Amino acid sequence: MISKSYLLENNIDQIDKNLILFYGENLGLKNDFKKKIKSNNKKIKIINFTQDEILKNENSFFSEILNISLFEEEKIFFINYANDKIMPIIEEIEKKAAAEKVYLFSDILEKKSKLRNFFEKKNICIAVPCYADNEISIKKIILKNLKGFEGLSAENINLIVDNCNLDRIKLNNELEKIFSYFTNKKINNKELEKILDIRINDNFNLLKDAALNGNKIETNKLLSDTIIDADKNVFYLALINQRLNKIAETAQLSKTTNLEDAINRIKPPIFWKDKPSFKEQVNKWNIDKIKLILKKTYDLEVKIKSDSLIEKNVLVKKLMVDMCNMANS
C-alpha cells in the first residue's frame, strides 16, 4: 500500500506494518524520517545495513533478523541503498513473517521497479514516495520550525529559501544555525544575513572539494587562505556530509546506468561547473571510505558541541587533511 509522505511527517506512528519502503530523490526527507523513527524508538536497538552488506552475507542478516529471543532487546532494521536486487531477501522476510520492523531507503525507483511494485501492492507493506521539495513545502518547514520567533518576515524567509536552493538537507543546516545563533528567538535581518554568508560558505566549499579530490597542493593552499568561522564549524561538517551522501548516492545509481546519467538524476542537481570535480570525487570515494569520514565528522560534531575549550578550527582543518589523504588511499 502507498502512504503519503506529508501524512507520516505529521505522525510517524501511523506506520502499522513491518516492511516499509521510503524511495525517491528527496534525501533530506528520508533523513528526516530516519530521525523521527529513531526519536520515537529511543529504547529500541536500530541496526543499519547497506544492501551490498546483506547480499554479501545473507546468512548473517537472516540470523540477526529471525533470531528472536525473550532475553533479546527489540530491534529495528534500516536497509540503505536498496534496489530490485534485494527482492529475494524481502520475499524471504515476508515468507518467514519476521516480527521486527524493516525500513528500506532507496533512491528513485521507476514504475516498473519490482521492489516498488511489491511494496505498493502488498497489504503487509507500506511504500512512501519522497518527492523533491518545492518552494511551498520549504516555506512550510521554515514557518513550522521558526514558529514563535520574533522578526520572522517574508524577506528573511525568502533569504533562507534562496540560500538552501530547495535542498532540505541544507535547509536543516540553516535552521540549526538559526536556532544556535538566535537563542532569544528574536531574528535580526543583518545578523541573519551574516550567518547565511554565501561568500564564506563558497570559500569553504572550494576547500572541501580540493580535499575530497585528494589535491594536496590546492588543499594546503586553501587551508591557509580560507576563513574558518568558529561559529559555523557544525555547518561545515554538514556540508561535508551532504557531499559524501551525494557521492554515495551517485555511486549506487551508477551501478545500473552510466556515471553521467547517474549524476543527472541526483536531486537537487549538481551545478554544471561542479560536475568535473564531482565526477572525480565519485571515482575516488567508495562506500567504505565514505563511512570512515562520516564517522569522523559525527565524532567531531559531538566534540564541538560538548567541549567549548577544544580548538575547533584546528580539528576541522585536520579533518580536511585526513580527507585529502584518504581520497588518495
C-alpha positions, 0 to 999 in steps of 0.5 A: 500500500502507498502512504503519503509522505506529508501524512507520516511527517505529521505522525510517524506512528501511523506506520502499522506494518513491518516492511516499509519502503521510503524511495525517491530523490528527496534525501533530506526527507528520508533523513528526516524520517530516519530521525523521527523513527529513531526519536520515537524508538529511543529504547529500541536497538536500530541496526543499519545495513547497506544492501551490498552488506546483506547480499554479501552475507545473507546468512548473517542478516537472516540470523540477526533478523529471525533470531528472536529471543525473550532475553533479546532487546527489540530491534529495528532494521534500516536497509540503505541503498536498496534496489530490485536486487534485494527482492529475494531477501524481502520475499524471504522476510515476508515468507518467514513473517519476521516480527521486527520492523524493516525500513528500506531507503532507496533512491528513485525507483521507476514504475516498473521497479519490482521492489516498488511494485511489491511494496505498493501492492502488498497489504503487509507493506507500506511504500512512501514516495519522497518527492523533491521539495518545492518552494511551498513545502520549504516555506512550510518547514521554515514557518513550522520550525521558526514558529514563535520567533520574533522578526520572522518576515517574508524577506528573511524567509525568502533569504533562507529559501534562496540560500538552501536552493530547495535542498532540505538537507541544507535547509536543516543546516540553516535552521540549526544555525538559526536556532544556535545563533538566535537563542532569544528567538528574536531574528535580526535581518543583518545578523541573519544575513551574516550567518547565511554568508554565501561568500564564506560558505563558497570559500569553504566549499572550494576547500572541501572539494580540493580535499575530497579530490585528494589535491594536496597542493590546492588543499594546503593552499586553501587551508591557509587562505580560507576563513574558518568561522568558529561559529559555523564549524557544525555547518561545515561538517554538514556540508561535508556530509551532504557531499559524501551522501551525494557521492554515495548516492551517485555511486549506487545509481551508477551501478545500473546506468552510466556515471553521467546519467547517474549524476543527472538524476541526483536531486537537487542537481549538481551545478554544471561547473561542479560536475568535473570535480564531482565526477572525480570525487565519485571515482575516488570515494567508495562506500567504505571510505565514505563511512570512515569520514562520516564517522569522523565528522559525527565524532567531531560534531559531538566534540564541538558541541560538548567541549567549548575549550577544544580548538575547533578550527584546528580539528576541522582543518585536520579533518580536511587533511585526513580527507585529502589523504584518504581520497588518495588511499 
